[in-house]
Amino acid sequence: MSMGPVSGRGGRRAPMADINVTPLVDVMLVLLIIFMITAPLLMAGVPVDLPESSAGALDQDQKPIQLSIDRDGKVFVDDREIQSSAMAAQFADIAAKSGTGKDSPQIFLRADRALDYGRVMAVMGALNHAGLNRVALVTMGEDSGASAGAPGGRVDGDDVPEPAVP
C-alpha cells in the first residue's frame, strides 16, 4: 500500500503553499511585447508623408492638438476631418475652450510633403487669426527617411511668427 510521496511524520501529503509564478510572468512579458509594438502605431491616424529635419524634439507638459493636412489638402483635427469653410470656426472654438497667446495649447501641424506650400500657410494663418500661436511643425528625422509615411515624427518650430529652422 503506497500512498505516494510522504513528507514529515504522519505519512500524509504536505499541502503546497507556493504559487508557481512562471506562467504568469511569461504571459505578462508577451503582453508587454504586444503593447510595445502596437503603441507607436496608434500615434497618428492620418497618413502623411512628412519632410525630413535634423532639429531635436520639443519637451511637452500637456497633450498637444494634432492638426494634419493630407496629400489632397483635407484638414484633420485629432483624426476628425473638418471642412475648409468651418476651419476658422473650429479653430476659434478650440481657442475659446483652452485660451489664446501663452495659454493656448501646443498644436502639432503635420503636412504632407507633396502638399502646396500655400495650403499649409492658409491653415497656419487661420490658426494665427484664432489666436493659436503655439504651432510646431512635425517632420521625420534624417535617420528615418527610409520609412517615409510612417506615423510619428519630430517637432520643429515654436510660434507662427518665428519660422522653423531645420
Solvent accessible surface area in square Angstrom, and as a share of the most:
residue,aa,sasa,rsa
1,M,243,1.08
2,S,111,0.71
3,M,163,0.73
4,G,40,0.39
5,P,98,0.62
6,V,86,0.50
7,S,58,0.37
8,G,73,0.70
9,R,238,0.87
10,G,72,0.70
11,G,24,0.23
12,R,198,0.72
13,R,170,0.62
14,A,62,0.48
15,P,124,0.78
16,M,158,0.71
17,A,100,0.77
18,D,112,0.58
19,I,150,0.76
20,N,101,0.52
21,V,83,0.48
22,T,81,0.47
23,P,76,0.48
24,L,109,0.54
25,V,73,0.42
26,D,77,0.40
27,V,84,0.48
28,M,106,0.48
29,L,93,0.47
30,V,87,0.50
31,L,74,0.37
32,L,96,0.48
33,I,96,0.49
34,I,87,0.44
35,F,133,0.55
36,M,122,0.55
37,I,111,0.56
38,T,52,0.30
39,A,54,0.42
40,P,76,0.48
41,L,113,0.56
42,L,145,0.72
43,M,134,0.60
44,A,24,0.19
45,G,53,0.51
46,V,12,0.07
47,P,111,0.70
48,V,3,0.02
49,D,34,0.17
50,L,1,0.00
51,P,50,0.32
52,E,83,0.37
53,S,5,0.03
54,S,74,0.48
55,A,25,0.20
56,G,49,0.48
57,A,76,0.59
58,L,72,0.36
59,D,146,0.76
60,Q,66,0.29
61,D,142,0.74
62,Q,88,0.39
63,K,165,0.70
64,P,20,0.13
65,I,28,0.14
66,Q,52,0.23
67,L,1,0.01
68,S,5,0.03
69,I,0,0.00
70,D,22,0.11
71,R,141,0.52
72,D,113,0.59
73,G,12,0.11
74,K,93,0.39
75,V,2,0.01
76,F,30,0.12
77,V,4,0.03
78,D,65,0.34
79,D,96,0.50
80,R,131,0.48
81,E,86,0.39
82,I,15,0.08
83,Q,117,0.52
84,S,71,0.46
85,S,109,0.70
86,A,46,0.36
87,M,17,0.08
88,A,57,0.44
89,A,68,0.53
90,Q,39,0.17
91,F,1,0.00
92,A,50,0.39
93,D,63,0.33
94,I,22,0.11
95,A,7,0.05
96,A,86,0.67
97,K,162,0.69
98,S,51,0.33
99,G,24,0.23
100,T,70,0.41
101,G,34,0.32
102,K,183,0.77
103,D,109,0.57
104,S,0,0.00
105,P,10,0.06
106,Q,5,0.02
107,I,2,0.01
108,F,22,0.09
109,L,2,0.01
110,R,9,0.03
111,A,18,0.14
112,D,9,0.04
113,R,117,0.43
114,A,63,0.49
115,L,27,0.13
116,D,100,0.52
117,Y,160,0.61
118,G,41,0.39
119,R,55,0.20
120,V,20,0.12
121,M,83,0.37
122,A,53,0.41
123,V,0,0.00
124,M,21,0.09
125,G,40,0.38
126,A,19,0.14
127,L,1,0.01
128,N,65,0.33
129,H,161,0.72
130,A,18,0.14
131,G,17,0.16
132,L,0,0.00
133,N,43,0.22
134,R,68,0.25
135,V,4,0.02
136,A,0,0.00
137,L,54,0.27
138,V,9,0.05
139,T,14,0.08
140,M,11,0.05
141,G,4,0.04
142,E,114,0.51
143,D,128,0.66
144,S,34,0.22
145,G,25,0.24
146,A,112,0.87
147,S,54,0.35
148,A,56,0.44
149,G,36,0.35
150,A,34,0.26
151,P,53,0.33
152,G,26,0.25
153,G,45,0.43
154,R,83,0.30
155,V,15,0.09
156,D,8,0.04
157,G,23,0.22
158,D,76,0.39
159,D,39,0.20
160,V,25,0.14
161,P,97,0.61
162,E,107,0.48
163,P,110,0.69
164,A,31,0.24
165,V,121,0.70
166,P,114,0.71
